[in-house]
Amino acid sequence: MLNFKLKTVKSISKRFKLTSKGKLLKHKSSRSHLLNKKTSNRKRQLRKVSIVNIRDRQNFINGMPYLY
């Protein structure tokens, strides 16, 4: 009998990182283009890394089976 490996969703694994406490880190959006109209303060805030909401974490767990 064959045991099949679960595939990791590569788009999720490239965009998100797991911390040692089990939280998921992500980069904020709206930082790639149309930066002239955004204020310096807003662009500075967009540089930061944020944590994925706990309620959304289940979607990522299904996409990365060997992460947890």
C-alpha positions in Angstrom: 0.0 0.0 0.0 1.3 3.4 -0.9 1.4 6.3 1.5 1.1 9.6 -0.3 2.8 12.7 0.8 0.7 15.9 1.3 1.8 18.7 -0.9 2.7 22.1 0.5 1.1 25.2 -1.2 4.2 27.0 -2.3 2.5 30.4 -2.5 1.7 30.2 1.2 5.2 29.0 2.2 6.8 31.9 0.3 4.7 34.6 1.8 4.3 33.5 5.5 6.8 32.6 8.2 6.1 30.7 11.4 7.4 32.0 14.7 8.6 29.9 17.6 5.3 30.5 19.4 3.3 29.2 16.5 2.1 32.5 15.1 2.2 33.4 11.4 4.0 36.5 10.2 3.2 38.3 7.0 4.2 41.5 5.2 1.6 44.2 4.8 0.2 44.9 1.4 0.0 48.2 -0.7 3.7 48.7 -0.7 4.6 47.9 -4.3 3.3 50.7 -6.4 1.3 54.0 -6.3 3.6 55.3 -3.5 3.5 59.0 -4.5 0.0 59.5 -3.0 0.8 57.7 0.3 2.3 59.7 3.1 5.8 58.9 4.5 4.2 57.9 7.8 1.9 55.4 6.0 4.8 53.9 4.0 6.8 53.5 7.1 4.0 51.7 8.8 3.6 49.4 5.8 7.3 48.3 6.2 6.5 46.4 9.4 5.7 42.8 9.6 2.3 41.9 11.1 0.8 38.8 12.6 -2.0 36.8 10.8 -5.2 36.8 12.8 -5.9 33.6 14.8 -9.2 33.1 13.1 -7.5 32.9 9.7 -4.7 30.5 10.8 -6.7 27.4 9.9 -6.6 28.3 6.2 -2.8 28.3 6.3 -2.5 25.1 8.3 -4.3 23.2 5.6 -1.9 24.7 3.0 1.3 23.8 4.9 0.7 20.3 6.3 4.3 19.8 7.7 4.7 23.1 9.4 2.8 22.3 12.6 
